[in-house]
Amino acid sequence: MAEPPTGRAYLRLILLGAAIGIPAALVAALFLAAVHWLEHWLWGEGEPPWYAVVSLPVLGAVIVVLARRFLPGDGGHSPLEGLSTSPTPVAYAPGVILAALGSLSYGAVLGPEAPVIALGSVVGMTVTHFVKLDKQGTAVLSNAGEFSAISALFGGPLVAGMLLVEGGIGLGARLLPVLLPGLVAAAIGYLIFIGFGSWGGLNAPGLVVPDLPAYTGVHVGELLIVIVAGVLSAFVVAWVRQLGLRVSTVKLPMPALLPAGGLAVGLLALLARALGANSQDVLFSGQASVGVVATADSTKIVLILLATKFLAYAVCLGCGFRGGPIFPAVFLGVAIASLGVVWFDASPTLALAAGAGAGMAAQTRLIFSPLLFAGLLVGASSLDAIPPAVLAVAAAWLTTKFLDRRAQPTVETVAPAD
């Protein structure tokens, strides 16, 4: 990569990044509001009737098929490939929005982070049509839009900025000048959500974790619990991806595979309901249900949610829905850690911090961003939960790297045949 610009050219990029932060955040807010409004309109309050649980994911799959087949951009980035920060052309925006609405609002087990990143990139790319920039400047502004939009999902500019740092660590000392416009955009954009002065800002729906007790003091037994939870989270997330890859290779055309996947997800949610869990905790990204599993007091319910969410997540990854892969992985990590709450009377706040960090680390293969995210989730009154969360994240990251190395020879053997 070329050396970052300096002087007036660099100041111009920073100012453009700050300017992009506001519209990118507004676009993200409008998109998230549309997802939640449509979800509320479709599903209502409480447990929906059985036919809605089965039919709505199928109907959403049909919408995704239409978006991918008839609009440019294939509905956005495949969640099987992880998060992408590559620039998204403006022409892809309608397909990204329609495919994401058909996935997220209709119950697919994926998160909003991928379409939010794509729409933030679209805002940045729109600006480049009016401002003359080189290739590097275009990429910087695309990233600025992305991280302004995503800062609302991850509790502010710190997590978004750390994602920038960890994603571009290969640049070495050149990273900081490239990072600054994106970080400024994330900070300015986040003001749209928290407000300033007498303006209260916009409501940015994130993880819902009500009434968690403060966590103070660490016990030796809990350190062992979070390490085991980190290792298991890495295995579970790796198995989810492997199953998702198997689903993606099923010999069905996309217009048939997607509705079949939607039907499977609906049936898994109904199965969970029949066994005593809430079908809504199986469907969707897990943002609104992570508090439920973190405070669960029944091994049966935790295992039901863990198994059905695991399968539904893998199906959604592989059958062609569009969304992000992080939040369902966070849910699985918290579900695994919450077994320590049920079996050993560990703190649910500790389970939330350690499980969320481990699940995010296993999915993203990052370290510091998951830790920051975990800290923001539990808040300042529970900072004692962060040292154990470090161990959970480290265990998840090391196990994931071990599994990646173990799988690498298989990938190298299969790749030439493709």
Secondary structure, 3 states (H helix, E strand, C coil): CCCCCCHHHHHHHHHHHHHHHHHHHHHHHHHHHHHHHHHHHHHCCCCCCHHHHHHHHHHHHHHHHHHHHHCCCCCCCCHHHCCCCCCCCHHHHHHHHHHHHHHHCCCCCCECHHHHHHHHHHHHHHHHCCCCCCHHHHHHHHHHHHHHHHCCCCCCHHHHHHHHHHHCHHHHHHHHHHHHHHHHHHHHHHHHHHCECCECCCCCCCCCCCCCCCCCCCCHHHHHHHHHHHHHHHHHHHHHHHHHHHHHCCCCCHHHHHHHHHHHHHHHHHHHHHCCCCHHHHCCCCCCCHHHHHCCCCHHHHHHHHHHHHHHHHHHHHHCCCCECHHHHHHHHHHHHHHHHHHHCCCHHHHHHHHHHHHHHHHHCCCHHHHHHHHHHHCHHHHHHHHHHHHHHHHHHHHHHHHHHHHHHHHHHHHHHC
